[in-house]
Amino acid sequence: MASTVKVWFDKEGDYLEVLFSDKPGYMRETDNDAVMERVDEEGNLLGFSVLGVSNLESKKPLVAELISNLKD
């Protein structure tokens, strides 16, 4: 099954956003201050954003746990 992912990078805002779905949703915090997750009203993961992308160290991965209510 094919899926479409949309990626935006705002150089001036130093902001990256990745969306897995165009469904309406809202942003909520993660355990990493630089990362927010976009979820729908049921808590299903729709995407995520990263603030301060240029400040990330290239030798360390950015780690954040994204939580979704989707059942496998």
MODELLER restraints for C-alpha pairs under 7 A, 6 or more apart:
rsr = mdl.restraints
at = mdl.atoms
rsr.add(forms.Gaussian(group=physical.xy_distance, feature=features.Distance(at['CA:4:A'], at['CA:20:A']), mean=6.54, stdev=0.5))
rsr.add(forms.Gaussian(group=physical.xy_distance, feature=features.Distance(at['CA:5:A'], at['CA:18:A']), mean=6.89, stdev=0.5))
rsr.add(forms.Gaussian(group=physical.xy_distance, feature=features.Distance(at['CA:5:A'], at['CA:19:A']), mean=5.71, stdev=0.5))
rsr.add(forms.Gaussian(group=physical.xy_distance, feature=features.Distance(at['CA:5:A'], at['CA:20:A']), mean=4.85, stdev=0.5))
rsr.add(forms.Gaussian(group=physical.xy_distance, feature=features.Distance(at['CA:6:A'], at['CA:18:A']), mean=5.63, stdev=0.5))
rsr.add(forms.Gaussian(group=physical.xy_distance, feature=features.Distance(at['CA:6:A'], at['CA:19:A']), mean=5.07, stdev=0.5))
rsr.add(forms.Gaussian(group=physical.xy_distance, feature=features.Distance(at['CA:6:A'], at['CA:20:A']), mean=6.60, stdev=0.5))
rsr.add(forms.Gaussian(group=physical.xy_distance, feature=features.Distance(at['CA:7:A'], at['CA:17:A']), mean=5.70, stdev=0.5))
rsr.add(forms.Gaussian(group=physical.xy_distance, feature=features.Distance(at['CA:7:A'], at['CA:18:A']), mean=4.48, stdev=0.5))
rsr.add(forms.Gaussian(group=physical.xy_distance, feature=features.Distance(at['CA:7:A'], at['CA:19:A']), mean=6.47, stdev=0.5))
rsr.add(forms.Gaussian(group=physical.xy_distance, feature=features.Distance(at['CA:8:A'], at['CA:16:A']), mean=5.69, stdev=0.5))
rsr.add(forms.Gaussian(group=physical.xy_distance, feature=features.Distance(at['CA:8:A'], at['CA:17:A']), mean=5.15, stdev=0.5))
rsr.add(forms.Gaussian(group=physical.xy_distance, feature=features.Distance(at['CA:8:A'], at['CA:18:A']), mean=6.50, stdev=0.5))
rsr.add(forms.Gaussian(group=physical.xy_distance, feature=features.Distance(at['CA:9:A'], at['CA:15:A']), mean=5.73, stdev=0.5))
rsr.add(forms.Gaussian(group=physical.xy_distance, feature=features.Distance(at['CA:9:A'], at['CA:16:A']), mean=4.45, stdev=0.5))
rsr.add(forms.Gaussian(group=physical.xy_distance, feature=features.Distance(at['CA:9:A'], at['CA:17:A']), mean=6.47, stdev=0.5))
rsr.add(forms.Gaussian(group=physical.xy_distance, feature=features.Distance(at['CA:10:A'], at['CA:16:A']), mean=6.42, stdev=0.5))
rsr.add(forms.Gaussian(group=physical.xy_distance, feature=features.Distance(at['CA:14:A'], at['CA:51:A']), mean=6.28, stdev=0.5))
rsr.add(forms.Gaussian(group=physical.xy_distance, feature=features.Distance(at['CA:14:A'], at['CA:52:A']), mean=5.13, stdev=0.5))
rsr.add(forms.Gaussian(group=physical.xy_distance, feature=features.Distance(at['CA:14:A'], at['CA:53:A']), mean=5.66, stdev=0.5))
rsr.add(forms.Gaussian(group=physical.xy_distance, feature=features.Distance(at['CA:14:A'], at['CA:54:A']), mean=6.50, stdev=0.5))
rsr.add(forms.Gaussian(group=physical.xy_distance, feature=features.Distance(at['CA:15:A'], at['CA:50:A']), mean=5.81, stdev=0.5))
rsr.add(forms.Gaussian(group=physical.xy_distance, feature=features.Distance(at['CA:15:A'], at['CA:51:A']), mean=4.79, stdev=0.5))
rsr.add(forms.Gaussian(group=physical.xy_distance, feature=features.Distance(at['CA:15:A'], at['CA:52:A']), mean=6.09, stdev=0.5))
rsr.add(forms.Gaussian(group=physical.xy_distance, feature=features.Distance(at['CA:15:A'], at['CA:53:A']), mean=6.16, stdev=0.5))
rsr.add(forms.Gaussian(group=physical.xy_distance, feature=features.Distance(at['CA:16:A'], at['CA:49:A']), mean=5.48, stdev=0.5))
rsr.add(forms.Gaussian(group=physical.xy_distance, feature=features.Distance(at['CA:16:A'], at['CA:50:A']), mean=5.11, stdev=0.5))
rsr.add(forms.Gaussian(group=physical.xy_distance, feature=features.Distance(at['CA:16:A'], at['CA:51:A']), mean=6.64, stdev=0.5))
rsr.add(forms.Gaussian(group=physical.xy_distance, feature=features.Distance(at['CA:16:A'], at['CA:53:A']), mean=6.86, stdev=0.5))
rsr.add(forms.Gaussian(group=physical.xy_distance, feature=features.Distance(at['CA:17:A'], at['CA:48:A']), mean=5.89, stdev=0.5))
rsr.add(forms.Gaussian(group=physical.xy_distance, feature=features.Distance(at['CA:17:A'], at['CA:49:A']), mean=4.19, stdev=0.5))
rsr.add(forms.Gaussian(group=physical.xy_distance, feature=features.Distance(at['CA:17:A'], at['CA:50:A']), mean=6.44, stdev=0.5))
rsr.add(forms.Gaussian(group=physical.xy_distance, feature=features.Distance(at['CA:18:A'], at['CA:47:A']), mean=5.38, stdev=0.5))
rsr.add(forms.Gaussian(group=physical.xy_distance, feature=features.Distance(at['CA:18:A'], at['CA:48:A']), mean=5.43, stdev=0.5))
rsr.add(forms.Gaussian(group=physical.xy_distance, feature=features.Distance(at['CA:18:A'], at['CA:49:A']), mean=6.18, stdev=0.5))
rsr.add(forms.Gaussian(group=physical.xy_distance, feature=features.Distance(at['CA:19:A'], at['CA:46:A']), mean=5.92, stdev=0.5))
rsr.add(forms.Gaussian(group=physical.xy_distance, feature=features.Distance(at['CA:19:A'], at['CA:47:A']), mean=4.15, stdev=0.5))
rsr.add(forms.Gaussian(group=physical.xy_distance, feature=features.Distance(at['CA:19:A'], at['CA:48:A']), mean=6.56, stdev=0.5))
rsr.add(forms.Gaussian(group=physical.xy_distance, feature=features.Distance(at['CA:20:A'], at['CA:46:A']), mean=5.23, stdev=0.5))
rsr.add(forms.Gaussian(group=physical.xy_distance, feature=features.Distance(at['CA:20:A'], at['CA:47:A']), mean=5.30, stdev=0.5))
rsr.add(forms.Gaussian(group=physical.xy_distance, feature=features.Distance(at['CA:21:A'], at['CA:46:A']), mean=5.26, stdev=0.5))
rsr.add(forms.Gaussian(group=physical.xy_distance, feature=features.Distance(at['CA:24:A'], at['CA:40:A']), mean=6.31, stdev=0.5))
rsr.add(forms.Gaussian(group=physical.xy_distance, feature=features.Distance(at['CA:25:A'], at['CA:38:A']), mean=6.19, stdev=0.5))
rsr.add(forms.Gaussian(group=physical.xy_distance, feature=features.Distance(at['CA:25:A'], at['CA:39:A']), mean=5.22, stdev=0.5))
rsr.add(forms.Gaussian(group=physical.xy_distance, feature=features.Distance(at['CA:25:A'], at['CA:40:A']), mean=4.20, stdev=0.5))
rsr.add(forms.Gaussian(group=physical.xy_distance, feature=features.Distance(at['CA:25:A'], at['CA:41:A']), mean=6.55, stdev=0.5))
rsr.add(forms.Gaussian(group=physical.xy_distance, feature=features.Distance(at['CA:26:A'], at['CA:38:A']), mean=5.36, stdev=0.5))
rsr.add(forms.Gaussian(group=physical.xy_distance, feature=features.Distance(at['CA:26:A'], at['CA:39:A']), mean=5.64, stdev=0.5))
rsr.add(forms.Gaussian(group=physical.xy_distance, feature=features.Distance(at['CA:26:A'], at['CA:40:A']), mean=6.43, stdev=0.5))
rsr.add(forms.Gaussian(group=physical.xy_distance, feature=features.Distance(at['CA:27:A'], at['CA:36:A']), mean=6.12, stdev=0.5))
rsr.add(forms.Gaussian(group=physical.xy_distance, feature=features.Distance(at['CA:27:A'], at['CA:37:A']), mean=5.49, stdev=0.5))
rsr.add(forms.Gaussian(group=physical.xy_distance, feature=features.Distance(at['CA:27:A'], at['CA:38:A']), mean=4.42, stdev=0.5))
rsr.add(forms.Gaussian(group=physical.xy_distance, feature=features.Distance(at['CA:27:A'], at['CA:39:A']), mean=6.45, stdev=0.5))
rsr.add(forms.Gaussian(group=physical.xy_distance, feature=features.Distance(at['CA:28:A'], at['CA:36:A']), mean=5.63, stdev=0.5))
rsr.add(forms.Gaussian(group=physical.xy_distance, feature=features.Distance(at['CA:28:A'], at['CA:37:A']), mean=5.47, stdev=0.5))
rsr.add(forms.Gaussian(group=physical.xy_distance, feature=features.Distance(at['CA:28:A'], at['CA:38:A']), mean=6.41, stdev=0.5))
rsr.add(forms.Gaussian(group=physical.xy_distance, feature=features.Distance(at['CA:29:A'], at['CA:36:A']), mean=4.92, stdev=0.5))
rsr.add(forms.Gaussian(group=physical.xy_distance, feature=features.Distance(at['CA:29:A'], at['CA:37:A']), mean=6.48, stdev=0.5))
rsr.add(forms.Gaussian(group=physical.xy_distance, feature=features.Distance(at['CA:30:A'], at['CA:36:A']), mean=5.67, stdev=0.5))
rsr.add(forms.Gaussian(group=physical.xy_distance, feature=features.Distance(at['CA:30:A'], at['CA:37:A']), mean=6.75, stdev=0.5))
rsr.add(forms.Gaussian(group=physical.xy_distance, feature=features.Distance(at['CA:30:A'], at['CA:64:A']), mean=6.63, stdev=0.5))
rsr.add(forms.Gaussian(group=physical.xy_distance, feature=features.Distance(at['CA:30:A'], at['CA:65:A']), mean=6.68, stdev=0.5))
rsr.add(forms.Gaussian(group=physical.xy_distance, feature=features.Distance(at['CA:30:A'], at['CA:66:A']), mean=6.82, stdev=0.5))
rsr.add(forms.Gaussian(group=physical.xy_distance, feature=features.Distance(at['CA:31:A'], at['CA:64:A']), mean=6.09, stdev=0.5))
rsr.add(forms.Gaussian(group=physical.xy_distance, feature=features.Distance(at['CA:31:A'], at['CA:65:A']), mean=6.69, stdev=0.5))
rsr.add(forms.Gaussian(group=physical.xy_distance, feature=features.Distance(at['CA:32:A'], at['CA:64:A']), mean=5.51, stdev=0.5))
rsr.add(forms.Gaussian(group=physical.xy_distance, feature=features.Distance(at['CA:34:A'], at['CA:50:A']), mean=5.42, stdev=0.5))
rsr.add(forms.Gaussian(group=physical.xy_distance, feature=features.Distance(at['CA:34:A'], at['CA:51:A']), mean=4.98, stdev=0.5))
rsr.add(forms.Gaussian(group=physical.xy_distance, feature=features.Distance(at['CA:34:A'], at['CA:52:A']), mean=6.83, stdev=0.5))
rsr.add(forms.Gaussian(group=physical.xy_distance, feature=features.Distance(at['CA:35:A'], at['CA:48:A']), mean=6.96, stdev=0.5))
rsr.add(forms.Gaussian(group=physical.xy_distance, feature=features.Distance(at['CA:35:A'], at['CA:49:A']), mean=5.61, stdev=0.5))
rsr.add(forms.Gaussian(group=physical.xy_distance, feature=features.Distance(at['CA:35:A'], at['CA:50:A']), mean=4.65, stdev=0.5))
rsr.add(forms.Gaussian(group=physical.xy_distance, feature=features.Distance(at['CA:35:A'], at['CA:51:A']), mean=6.53, stdev=0.5))
rsr.add(forms.Gaussian(group=physical.xy_distance, feature=features.Distance(at['CA:35:A'], at['CA:64:A']), mean=6.86, stdev=0.5))
rsr.add(forms.Gaussian(group=physical.xy_distance, feature=features.Distance(at['CA:36:A'], at['CA:48:A']), mean=5.59, stdev=0.5))
rsr.add(forms.Gaussian(group=physical.xy_distance, feature=features.Distance(at['CA:36:A'], at['CA:49:A']), mean=5.27, stdev=0.5))
rsr.add(forms.Gaussian(group=physical.xy_distance, feature=features.Distance(at['CA:36:A'], at['CA:50:A']), mean=6.66, stdev=0.5))
rsr.add(forms.Gaussian(group=physical.xy_distance, feature=features.Distance(at['CA:37:A'], at['CA:47:A']), mean=5.91, stdev=0.5))
rsr.add(forms.Gaussian(group=physical.xy_distance, feature=features.Distance(at['CA:37:A'], at['CA:48:A']), mean=4.14, stdev=0.5))
rsr.add(forms.Gaussian(group=physical.xy_distance, feature=features.Distance(at['CA:37:A'], at['CA:49:A']), mean=6.35, stdev=0.5))
rsr.add(forms.Gaussian(group=physical.xy_distance, feature=features.Distance(at['CA:37:A'], at['CA:66:A']), mean=6.61, stdev=0.5))
rsr.add(forms.Gaussian(group=physical.xy_distance, feature=features.Distance(at['CA:38:A'], at['CA:45:A']), mean=6.09, stdev=0.5))
rsr.add(forms.Gaussian(group=physical.xy_distance, feature=features.Distance(at['CA:38:A'], at['CA:46:A']), mean=5.26, stdev=0.5))
rsr.add(forms.Gaussian(group=physical.xy_distance, feature=features.Distance(at['CA:38:A'], at['CA:47:A']), mean=4.96, stdev=0.5))
rsr.add(forms.Gaussian(group=physical.xy_distance, feature=features.Distance(at['CA:38:A'], at['CA:48:A']), mean=5.38, stdev=0.5))
rsr.add(forms.Gaussian(group=physical.xy_distance, feature=features.Distance(at['CA:39:A'], at['CA:45:A']), mean=4.56, stdev=0.5))
rsr.add(forms.Gaussian(group=physical.xy_distance, feature=features.Distance(at['CA:39:A'], at['CA:46:A']), mean=5.08, stdev=0.5))
rsr.add(forms.Gaussian(group=physical.xy_distance, feature=features.Distance(at['CA:40:A'], at['CA:46:A']), mean=6.78, stdev=0.5))
rsr.add(forms.Gaussian(group=physical.xy_distance, feature=features.Distance(at['CA:43:A'], at['CA:68:A']), mean=5.85, stdev=0.5))
rsr.add(forms.Gaussian(group=physical.xy_distance, feature=features.Distance(at['CA:43:A'], at['CA:69:A']), mean=5.37, stdev=0.5))
rsr.add(forms.Gaussian(group=physical.xy_distance, feature=features.Distance(at['CA:44:A'], at['CA:68:A']), mean=4.78, stdev=0.5))
rsr.add(forms.Gaussian(group=physical.xy_distance, feature=features.Distance(at['CA:44:A'], at['CA:69:A']), mean=5.03, stdev=0.5))
rsr.add(forms.Gaussian(group=physical.xy_distance, feature=features.Distance(at['CA:44:A'], at['CA:70:A']), mean=5.67, stdev=0.5))
rsr.add(forms.Gaussian(group=physical.xy_distance, feature=features.Distance(at['CA:45:A'], at['CA:67:A']), mean=6.94, stdev=0.5))
rsr.add(forms.Gaussian(group=physical.xy_distance, feature=features.Distance(at['CA:45:A'], at['CA:68:A']), mean=4.94, stdev=0.5))
